[in-house]
Amino acid sequence: MRSQLVVREATSSEYDLVANLTMSAYKPLFEGLGLPDDLGWYGAELRDVRGRASKAMIIVAEIDGRIVGSLAYHDDYSEETHEGNPENCAGFRVLATDPSYQGKGVGESLTQWCIDKARKDGRDALILNTTDYMEAAQRLYRRLGFKPYPEIGYHIGGSQPVEVLGFRLELRD
């Protein structure tokens, strides 16, 4: 029997599971960069699912009752951007897939859920930020039709500088 992937809103009792999954998905991206084991301030942000839930829907993907992916969906992404003024745009943040399920369509299913929701709600576009480190995510977004959107990109300085990239998928013809 083939397992079915289900995408749904998380319950608050699942936030700790989502936090642990998020850390397990993101931690390998930063290996060898000299960051602390808990990823410092960024790790604290990744684990703050309750904080994200205060302004977004926490969406999970599950297979056979096991949460294998998650993201935070923002009906209005403008409050998440550092630059630009993306009006009538939904967006998402912190897409994470359990490392043992990466490459199996979990991230794509979560992203497609966001596309469908934003389209149903009449948004002009779906936008997101990702970092230069997240090459697999960038390939997924490009494959689904997202285009670079530098208006919402920015740079994080410090001892380990990060380039934060913006992407946009137009939802209206």
C-alpha positions in Angstrom: 0.0 0.0 0.0 1.4 3.4 -1.0 1.6 6.1 1.6 -0.3 9.2 1.1 1.0 12.7 1.8 -1.5 15.0 3.5 -0.9 18.8 3.8 -2.8 20.5 6.6 -2.7 23.1 9.3 -0.7 22.1 12.4 -2.2 22.1 15.9 -0.4 23.9 18.6 0.4 20.6 20.3 2.5 19.8 17.3 4.7 23.0 17.4 7.5 21.2 19.3 7.6 18.5 16.6 7.7 21.2 13.9 10.6 23.0 15.8 12.6 19.8 16.0 12.0 18.9 12.3 12.9 22.5 11.3 16.2 22.3 13.1 17.0 18.8 11.7 16.3 20.1 8.2 18.3 23.4 8.4 21.3 22.3 10.5 23.1 20.4 7.7 22.9 23.5 5.5 25.3 25.3 7.9 27.8 22.6 8.7 31.4 23.6 8.5 30.6 27.3 8.7 31.7 27.8 12.2 28.2 28.5 13.7 27.4 27.2 17.2 25.7 23.8 17.4 22.3 25.4 18.0 22.8 27.8 15.1 22.8 30.8 17.5 20.2 33.5 16.9 19.1 31.8 13.6 18.5 28.5 15.4 16.4 30.3 18.0 14.3 31.8 15.2 13.9 28.5 13.5 12.7 26.9 16.8 10.2 29.7 17.5 7.2 28.0 15.9 4.8 29.7 18.4 6.2 33.1 17.4 5.6 32.3 13.7 2.1 31.0 14.5 1.2 34.4 16.0 1.2 35.9 12.5 1.1 33.0 10.1 -0.5 29.6 9.6 1.8 26.7 10.4 1.3 24.1 7.7 2.6 20.6 7.9 3.0 17.6 5.5 2.4 14.2 7.0 2.9 10.7 5.8 1.3 7.8 7.7 0.6 10.1 10.6 4.3 11.4 10.8 5.0 15.1 10.2 7.7 15.2 7.5 7.6 18.8 6.5 6.4 22.3 7.5 6.3 25.9 6.6 4.7 29.2 7.8 2.1 30.6 5.4 1.5 34.4 5.5 -1.7 35.6 3.9 0.0 39.0 3.8 3.7 38.8 3.4 4.4 42.5 3.4 5.2 42.5 7.2 7.9 39.9 6.6 9.8 41.9 4.0 12.7 44.1 4.9 12.6 46.0 1.6 10.1 46.7 -1.2 6.3 47.0 -0.8 4.7 43.8 -2.0 1.0 44.6 -1.9 -1.6 41.9 -2.1 1.0 39.1 -1.9 0.9 36.0 0.2 4.2 34.3 1.1 5.8 31.6 3.1 8.8 31.1 5.3 10.9 28.4 6.9 10.1 25.6 4.5 11.6 22.4 6.1 11.6 18.8 5.1 12.7 15.9 7.3 16.1 14.9 5.9 15.0 11.3 5.4 12.2 12.6 3.1 14.1 15.2 1.2 13.8 14.8 -2.6 10.5 12.9 -2.3 8.1 15.8 -3.1 7.3 17.0 0.4 8.7 20.5 -0.2 6.9 20.7 -3.5 3.6 19.6 -2.0 3.9 22.3 0.7 4.8 24.9 -1.9 1.9 23.9 -4.1 -0.5 24.2 -1.1 0.7 27.8 -0.7 0.2 28.5 -4.4 -3.3 27.1 -4.4 -4.2 29.0 -1.2 -2.9 32.3 -2.5 -4.6 31.9 -5.8 -7.9 30.9 -4.1 -7.7 34.0 -1.9 -7.1 36.3 -4.9 -3.5 37.3 -4.2 -1.5 38.8 -7.0 1.6 36.8 -6.2 3.2 34.4 -3.8 6.6 35.6 -2.6 9.3 34.2 -0.3 12.8 34.7 0.9 15.5 32.1 0.9 19.3 32.2 1.4 22.1 31.6 -1.0 22.9 28.4 1.0 19.6 26.8 0.1 20.3 25.7 -3.4 17.8 22.7 -3.5 15.0 25.1 -2.4 16.0 27.6 -5.1 15.9 24.8 -7.7 12.4 23.8 -6.5 11.1 27.4 -6.6 12.5 28.0 -10.1 11.0 24.7 -11.4 7.6 25.8 -10.1 7.8 29.1 -12.0 9.1 31.5 -9.3 11.3 34.3 -10.6 14.0 36.3 -8.7 12.5 39.2 -6.9 15.4 41.3 -5.7 13.1 44.0 -4.3 12.7 41.9 -1.1 16.3 40.6 -0.9 18.7 41.8 1.7 22.1 41.0 3.2 22.9 39.8 6.7 26.4 40.9 7.7 28.6 39.6 10.5 31.2 36.9 10.8 29.1 34.6 8.6 27.4 36.8 6.0 24.3 35.6 4.3 22.6 36.8 1.1 18.8 36.6 1.5 17.2 36.2 -1.9 13.6 37.1 -2.9 11.5 35.0 -5.2 8.0 35.8 -6.7 5.4 33.7 -8.5 2.8 35.8 -10.4 -0.7 34.4 -9.9 -2.6 36.7 -12.2 -2.2 36.7 -16.0 
